């Protein structure tokens, strides 16, 4: 996992060239795509070993009155890659009680999702189906069904450092 930590540091310390106009945006995008390629190349190897470790996953609710839930959503164009984000959320220094992925019935009429997501259900990922509220479904349905919980919403196209939840708390 040391490789992954180093990659996170590089990914989050990339300079922002957007202030230099269109050429700067192109440089930013090229750097981002390079990092995504490196993550895509290395994360599947790390995933297989992480899935076999007992460290990765969610934790049972403690005696605390507030549950900690991480909520995300995705759509068909990103469904094949969202597992990478979920892996980073299940591999935190402070584990959530639940990680919920909301998917719209309208966008997935046959409810077919990648095997990589099904494997992550064994580590605590909960996949729920709902009406399409676009990006709002990641907080609306979670907060509606868990009004007393602490809810952290995350994007489906970001690789989160292992201390993200800890930093937020």
PyMOL commands that set and color helices and strands:
alter all, ss='L'
color gray80, all
select helices_A, chain A and resi 2-13+18-20+22-52+82-89+115-121+134-145+164-168
alter helices_A, ss='H'
color red, helices_A
select strands_A, chain A and resi 68-73+98-104+125-130+150-153
alter strands_A, ss='S'
color yellow, strands_A
deselect
rebuild
show_as cartoon
